[in-house]
Every structure is written in structure tokens, then in C-alpha cells.
Amino acid sequence: MKSVRHLFLGAFCYISCVLPLFSQTALGKPEAVSQRVNPKRDGQHDFDFNIGTWKTHISRLQNPLTGSTTWVEYDGISVVRGILNGHASLFELTADGRAGHLEGVGLRLYDPQSHQWSLNWANGKTGILGVPTVGEFRNGRGVFVDQESFNDRAILVRNSFMDITPNSARFEQTFSDDGGETWETNWVMTFTRLKPADKGRD
């Protein structure tokens, strides 16, 4: 009987303490509830910063995930155009360096349902679209991830856009072969916007 009395008193105390709090925050002030709801942001214009023509410097790690520290450098031009009324953009790259010629095309597609972008890439040698990395921008940084095969191993691939200003930006590609515990950077692109006068000289 004593335990039942204690249970009843405990329940009464819970109701008397919590109910006023609930009524004040949830019923008396409905805005308190709405403030806790975090609707997904519209990221359709996240790649608008990249539209234009860019002087592009590339650093590429020759043999990723082997312990290699040998990098090769390229310089070139990338052009980005908005398509599909802002729901996509097309990235075209040509670059040259001591290791040879690079060219490729990237198709970025925005999904208004998931509020995420998929980044699709094809290089000029194969002409085949690879596995898309998927993600979004938060706090001025875009992060996009996928899982794919590299040298007969399943790895994670992460593409990131950062240090974004009106006239510059940075892109990094990193690989992980331990489920995301560690990441190795293997591809870096730095972008400097070309002004009309610069385009004529290049």
C-alpha cells in the first residue's frame, strides 16, 4: 500500500510540475513550437558563386592511398554555367602540366525534395559519368560524399568546396579506406575568377 501511495504522489507531482510548463511553452506560446522546427533550407542557388570563368590551379596526388607524397601540378581554365533554370550547373575544365593534359565535365543537379546536390563527373579519357557524390552546403562549406571502388577496394569519396569569396574558391577531394576514420587529400583545385580583361590575355 505504501508503494502505491508513493507511486500516486510521484505521478501527481510529475503532472502538476510538467503540465504548466507544457501549457506555457506549447499552448500559450505556439511560436515556441515553431521555433524548434528546422525546415530544410532551399539550396538551389548554392552553386551560383561558381558561375563564370576561372583560372584554375590543380594539385593531384599521383598514387592515392599508397602512402605516396608525390604531387603533380596543372594550370588551366574552368567555365561554369547555370542550366535548367538554376536547378543545375555545368562545369567544364581543361588544364595542362608536366604530367599531361586534363579535361573533364561536371554536372551538378539539385534535388528540391531532399534539398541536396549530386555532383557527377566525367573525364575526357573515358567519357563516362562516375558515381555521384551527394550532399549540401552548410555555413558556407559544401560537402558531398559517395562510396565507390578504387583499386578493387571499397572506399569513401568526399568532395568539398570551401574558402568561398566572390572571386576565389577552393575544392578538395579526399579518400577514406577505413570507413571515414581518416581521410587523405588527393586532389586540390584553387579558383581565381577571370575578369573580362584577363580573358583576352589568356
FENCORSUL-V651854 format. One line per field, one symbol per residue. burial: # if it has 9 or more other ideal C-beta (glycine too) atoms within 8 Angstrom, else .. A space follows every 10 residues. Layout:
burial=???
This chain:
burial=.......... .......... .#####.... .##....... ..#..##..# #.######## #..##..... .######### .#...##### #######... .#.####### #...###### ###....... .#####.... ######.#.# ....###### ##.#...### ######.... ...####### ####...##. ..
